């Protein structure tokens, strides 16, 4: 007999007269090291001989081996890992002992029954030989799987043998008797619900208000909320102080590197710092840079960095200001001269819209412009005589303020409105009886002749 046709007793014994046999399990290892699996070649034949679905046997093997087990769409069953055939066969014997054999006569010809529903469901076996009921452990994980996946008797189950015919008939008779009792009880319950008139009695329903209980809250108590808020504020304050400390330190470091390059003789601020001040300022920058990388600076406060930066700005600030003024001062003088030209042209204009401006007012505007141009020329000459690193005699802000003052002095005169035109004199009222003929009254001329005619008559 070939290995494919070899059979083994279901109880695992070597008794040659034991009549319940099944095919030996055939296992084939496939795949690589990362995805190796053991294919159960004849799982359907073995499951059919046992009388249980193949899904039961595959699931049981996976649980016992602590491996993934599956039947794919091609009806190919396997468990992950390289499994030994003898080990697989021993687990199949265990499956038969625990979930198939009768607890009384050890007969593997049993049927599965489920009582109850959902959580109250109970699974038991009925022997087709002796008719005995065998209750299984419903707390077991695999038994729970069987309850949720009941077998189909139409597809699985043993053919009745001569030895088990009596037991099977007894089991069928017992099941039929239980079915008759169930129907009789249902019929009796229906009869009790009907009254003498044949109508069903209405069931009394009592309605009660369900109490609503407040669930305990997991919120923090007020004292804890205040405590946590204070702690959060303290942490936020600490973070802000640390951030400001680092910002001041970075400001000092950036200022040192910037001024060291700019205040050199070839730097853009070199011409605006006094040579004597440069000799003092450059060593100060180097000394401050060395201090930044010492341990003392790691523990310094924010005020220390601010004070050291201010001490450096006492030398670097004036030269930065002089360089800025060197760029902005010409533009400020240009704006002032533009204002002077504008108001000087107004003082001598003959346009019709300004013909109401008196000559005295025009002379005032001309005087304001002369003062402004004299001031501008003087400041330009004075500043031009100074060296770039010497103190300023005029700033761009002062120049723009002078231009604003000129505008305030001249605009009220320039924007003076025209006087209103004189009102016309009223006509003299004509006196009554000044010799002019009065207009004839209606019917007066015709009345005189009529009166004469009446007098003649």
C-alpha positions in Angstrom: 0.0 0.0 0.0 1.4 3.4 -1.0 1.8 6.2 1.5 -1.1 8.1 -0.1 -3.4 5.2 0.5 -2.2 4.4 4.1 -4.8 4.6 6.8 -4.6 4.7 10.6 -7.1 4.0 13.4 -8.9 7.1 14.6 -8.2 6.3 18.3 -4.4 6.1 17.5 -4.2 2.4 18.3 -2.6 -0.3 16.2 -5.5 -2.8 16.6 -6.0 -4.4 13.2 -9.6 -5.1 13.9 -10.6 -1.5 14.8 -13.0 -0.5 12.1 -12.9 3.3 12.4 -10.0 4.4 10.2 -8.9 7.5 8.4 -6.2 8.4 5.9 -2.8 9.3 7.3 -2.0 13.0 7.3 0.1 14.1 4.5 2.2 17.3 5.0 4.3 19.1 2.5 6.6 22.0 3.5 6.8 24.8 1.0 8.2 28.3 0.7 11.4 30.1 1.7 12.8 30.9 5.1 10.8 34.1 5.5 7.5 32.6 4.2 7.7 28.9 5.0 4.5 26.9 5.5 3.3 23.3 5.9 0.6 22.4 3.4 -2.0 19.9 4.6 -2.4 17.9 1.4 -5.3 15.6 2.2 -7.1 17.6 4.9 -10.4 17.2 3.2 -10.2 13.4 3.1 -9.2 13.2 6.7 -12.0 15.6 7.8 -14.6 13.7 5.8 -13.5 10.4 7.5 -13.7 12.0 10.9 -17.1 13.5 10.2 -16.3 17.2 10.8 -15.7 20.2 8.6 -12.2 20.7 7.3 -12.3 24.3 8.8 -12.6 22.7 12.3 -9.5 20.6 11.9 -7.4 23.5 10.3 -8.4 25.9 13.1 -7.7 23.4 15.8 -4.2 22.7 14.3 -3.5 26.4 14.3 -4.5 26.9 17.9 -2.5 23.9 19.1 0.6 24.9 17.1 0.3 28.6 17.9 0.6 29.3 14.2 -1.5 30.9 11.5 -3.7 28.4 9.7 -5.9 29.0 6.6 -7.8 27.4 3.7 -7.2 29.6 0.7 -9.6 30.2 -2.2 -8.0 27.2 -4.1 -9.1 24.9 -1.2 -5.5 24.6 -0.2 -5.0 24.3 3.6 -1.8 25.1 5.4 -0.2 26.2 8.7 2.7 28.6 8.9 6.1 27.2 9.8 7.8 23.9 9.0 5.8 21.2 10.9 6.6 17.5 11.3 4.1 15.1 9.9 4.0 13.0 13.1 3.3 16.0 15.2 0.4 17.0 12.9 -0.9 13.4 13.2 -0.8 13.4 17.0 -2.8 16.7 17.1 -5.4 15.1 14.8 -5.8 12.2 17.3 -6.2 14.7 20.1 -8.9 16.5 18.1 -10.8 13.3 17.8 -10.5 12.5 21.5 -11.7 15.9 22.7 -14.3 16.9 20.1 -15.5 13.8 18.3 -15.5 10.6 20.4 -18.5 9.7 22.6 -17.7 10.1 26.3 -19.4 6.8 27.1 -18.4 4.3 24.5 -15.5 6.2 22.7 -17.4 5.8 19.4 -16.3 8.5 16.9 -19.7 8.4 15.2 -21.3 11.4 16.9 -23.4 14.4 15.8 -23.0 17.9 17.1 -25.9 19.7 18.8 -26.2 23.3 20.1 -28.7 24.4 22.7 -29.5 28.0 23.6 -28.5 31.2 21.8 -25.6 33.5 21.9 -23.9 33.6 25.3 -26.1 30.8 26.7 -25.4 28.4 23.9 -24.3 24.9 24.9 -22.6 22.4 22.6 -22.9 18.6 23.1 -22.4 15.4 21.2 -25.0 12.6 20.6 -23.5 9.2 20.0 -25.0 7.3 17.1 -24.0 4.0 18.7 -25.2 4.2 22.3 -27.3 7.3 22.1 -25.5 8.9 25.1 -25.1 12.7 25.3 -21.6 14.0 25.9 -21.3 17.7 27.0 -18.2 19.5 25.9 -16.3 22.3 27.8 -18.1 25.4 26.5 -15.4 27.7 28.1 -12.7 26.2 25.8 -11.6 28.5 23.0 -12.1 25.9 20.2 -15.5 24.8 21.5 -16.6 28.5 21.3 -15.4 28.5 17.7 -17.6 25.4 17.0 -20.6 27.1 18.6 -20.1 30.2 16.4 -19.5 28.0 13.3 -21.9 25.0 13.5 -21.3 22.2 11.0 -23.7 21.3 8.2 -25.1 17.8 8.5 -25.9 17.7 4.8 -22.2 17.9 3.9 -20.5 16.1 6.7 -21.2 13.0 8.9 -20.7 9.2 8.9 -22.9 6.7 7.0 -24.7 4.5 9.6 -23.0 1.2 10.0 -24.8 -2.0 11.1 -23.3 -1.8 14.5 -24.5 1.7 15.0 -27.9 1.4 13.5 -29.7 0.7 16.8 -28.1 3.6 18.5 -28.8 5.9 15.6 -32.4 4.9 15.5 -32.6 5.5 19.3 -31.1 8.9 18.9 -33.5 9.8 16.1 -36.4 8.6 18.1 -35.3 10.7 21.1 -35.0 13.8 18.9 -38.4 13.2 17.4 -40.0 12.8 20.8 -38.5 16.0 22.0 -39.8 17.8 18.9 -43.4 16.5 19.6 -43.2 17.7 23.2 -42.0 21.1 22.1 -44.9 21.5 19.6 -47.4 20.3 22.2 -46.2 22.8 24.7 -46.3 25.7 22.1 -49.9 24.7 21.3 -50.9 24.7 25.0 -49.3 28.2 25.4 -51.4 29.5 22.5 -54.6 28.0 24.0 -54.0 29.6 27.4 -53.7 33.0 25.7 -57.2 32.7 24.2 -60.4 33.5 26.1 -63.8 31.9 25.8 -64.7 34.1 22.8 -61.7 33.0 20.9 -59.9 36.3 21.3 -56.4 36.6 22.6 -56.0 38.1 26.0 -54.2 41.3 26.1 -51.1 41.2 28.1 -50.9 43.7 30.9 -48.0 46.1 30.5 -46.9 48.2 33.4 -45.0 51.4 32.7 -42.7 52.8 35.2 -40.3 55.7 35.1 -36.7 54.5 34.9 -34.5 56.4 37.4 -31.7 58.4 35.8 -28.6 58.3 37.9 -25.8 60.9 37.5 -22.6 59.2 36.6 -19.6 60.2 38.7 -17.6 62.8 37.0 -13.9 62.3 36.5 -13.3 66.1 36.3 -10.7 67.7 38.6 -11.8 69.3 41.8 -11.5 73.2 41.9 -8.5 73.2 44.1 -6.6 70.9 41.7 -7.7 73.0 38.7 -6.2 76.1 40.4 -3.1 74.2 41.4 -2.5 73.0 37.8 -3.2 76.4 36.3 -0.7 78.0 38.7 1.9 75.3 37.7 1.2 76.0 34.1 1.7 79.7 34.5 4.9 79.1 36.4 6.2 76.9 33.6 5.2 79.4 31.0 7.0 82.2 32.9 10.1 80.1 33.1 10.0 79.3 29.4 9.6 83.0 28.6 12.6 84.0 30.8 14.8 81.3 29.3 13.8 82.4 25.8 14.5 86.1 26.6 17.8 85.2 28.1 18.9 83.4 25.0 17.7 86.2 22.8 19.7 88.8 24.7 22.8 86.5 24.5 22.3 86.2 20.8 21.9 89.9 20.4 25.2 90.5 22.2 27.0 87.9 20.1 25.6 89.2 16.8 26.5 92.8 17.7 30.1 91.8 18.5 30.6 90.0 15.2 28.9 92.8 13.2 30.7 95.8 14.7 34.1 94.1 14.6 33.9 93.8 10.8 32.1 97.1 10.2 34.2 99.4 12.5 37.5 98.2 11.0 39.5 100.7 8.8 38.1 99.0 5.7 34.6 98.5 7.1 31.6 100.6 6.1 31.6 102.3 9.5 35.4 102.8 9.6 35.2 106.5 8.4 32.5 107.4 11.0 34.4 106.3 14.2 37.1 108.4 15.8 40.5 106.6 15.5 41.0 107.1 19.2 37.6 105.4 19.9 38.4 102.6 17.5 41.5 101.8 19.6 39.4 101.4 22.6 36.4 99.8 21.0 38.1 96.9 19.1 39.8 95.4 22.3 36.4 95.7 24.0 34.8 93.6 21.3 37.5 90.9 21.5 37.3 90.8 25.3 33.5 90.5 25.2 33.7 87.7 22.6 36.0 85.7 24.9 33.7 86.2 27.8 30.8 84.7 25.9 32.6 81.4 25.6 33.6 81.2 29.3 31.7 79.4 32.0 30.7 82.7 33.6 28.4 83.6 30.7 26.6 80.2 31.0 25.3 81.3 34.4 24.8 85.0 33.7 21.4 86.7 34.0 19.6 88.5 31.3 20.4 91.9 32.8 24.1 91.1 32.5 23.9 90.6 28.7 21.8 93.8 28.4 24.3 95.9 30.4 27.3 94.6 28.3 25.5 95.3 25.1 24.7 98.9 26.2 28.4 99.4 27.1 29.4 98.4 23.6 26.7 100.6 22.0 28.2 103.6 23.8 31.0 103.4 21.2 29.3 101.8 18.3 26.0 103.7 18.5 27.3 107.1 17.5 29.2 105.9 14.4 26.1 104.0 13.3 24.1 107.1 13.7 26.6 109.2 11.7 26.6 106.7 8.9 22.8 106.7 8.7 22.6 110.5 8.7 25.2 110.6 5.9 22.6 108.7 3.8 19.4 110.4 4.9 20.6 114.1 5.2 20.8 114.9 1.5 17.3 113.6 0.9 16.0 115.7 3.8 17.6 118.9 2.4 16.1 118.1 -0.9 12.6 118.0 0.6 13.2 121.3 2.4 14.4 123.0 -0.8 11.4 121.7 -2.6 9.1 123.3 0.0 11.0 126.6 -0.3 10.7 126.7 -4.1 7.0 125.9 -3.9 6.1 128.7 -1.5 8.5 131.2 -3.1 6.6 130.7 -6.4 3.3 131.3 -4.6 4.6 134.6 -3.3 5.0 136.1 -6.8 2.2 134.2 -8.6 -0.4 136.2 -10.7 -2.9 133.3 -11.0 -6.5 134.3 -10.7 -7.2 132.0 -7.8 -4.7 133.8 -5.7 -5.4 137.4 -6.8 -7.3 138.1 -3.5 -4.1 137.5 -1.5 -2.8 140.8 -0.2 0.7 141.9 -0.9 1.5 142.1 2.8 0.7 138.4 3.1 2.8 137.6 0.1 5.7 139.4 1.7 5.3 137.3 4.8 5.5 134.1 2.8 8.6 135.4 1.0 10.2 136.2 4.4 9.6 132.7 5.7 11.2 131.2 2.6 14.2 133.5 2.9 14.7 132.4 6.5 14.4 128.7 5.6 16.9 128.9 2.7 19.4 130.9 4.8 19.1 128.2 7.6 19.6 125.4 5.1 22.6 126.9 3.5 24.2 127.6 6.8 23.7 124.0 8.1 25.0 122.5 4.9 28.1 124.6 5.0 28.7 123.8 8.7 28.2 120.1 8.3 30.3 120.0 5.1 33.3 121.4 7.1 33.2 118.6 9.6 34.8 115.2 9.3 32.7 112.1 9.0 33.5 110.9 12.5 32.9 114.3 14.2 29.6 115.1 16.0 26.7 116.1 13.8 25.6 119.8 13.6 22.2 118.9 12.1 20.2 115.8 11.7 17.7 114.7 9.0 15.0 114.8 11.6 15.7 118.5 12.3 15.7 119.3 8.6 12.3 117.6 8.1 11.0 119.5 11.1 12.1 122.8 9.5 10.3 121.9 6.3 7.2 121.1 8.4 7.4 124.4 10.2 7.6 126.3 6.8 4.5 124.5 5.7 2.6 125.5 8.9 3.6 129.1 8.4 2.8 129.5 4.7 -0.2 127.3 4.2 -2.7 129.4 6.2 -1.9 132.4 3.9 -1.9 130.3 0.7 -5.3 128.7 1.6 -7.0 131.9 2.6 -10.5 131.9 1.0 -11.7 134.7 -1.3 -13.9 137.4 0.3 -17.6 137.1 -0.5 -18.9 139.5 -3.2 -20.9 142.6 -2.0 -24.7 142.3 -2.0 -26.7 144.6 -4.4 -28.5 147.7 -2.8 -32.3 147.4 -2.7 -34.4 149.7 -5.1 -36.1 152.8 -3.5 -39.8 152.4 -3.0 -41.9 154.7 -5.2 -44.2 157.0 -3.2 -47.9 157.2 -3.9 -49.3 160.3 -5.8 -46.1 161.3 -7.5 -48.2 162.6 -10.6 -48.2 159.5 -12.6 -51.6 158.7 -14.1 -53.4 155.9 -12.3 -54.4 153.0 -14.4 -58.1 153.1 -15.5 -60.5 151.1 -13.5 -62.5 148.4 -15.2 -65.6 149.9 -16.8 -64.8 153.5 -15.8 -64.6 154.9 -19.3 -67.8 153.4 -20.4 -69.7 154.6 -17.3 -69.2 158.3 -17.9 -71.0 158.5 -21.3 -73.8 156.4 -19.9 -74.2 158.8 -17.1 -74.3 161.8 -19.5 -76.9 160.2 -21.6 -79.0 159.6 -18.6 -78.6 163.3 -17.5 -79.6 164.5 -20.9 -82.7 162.4 -20.8 
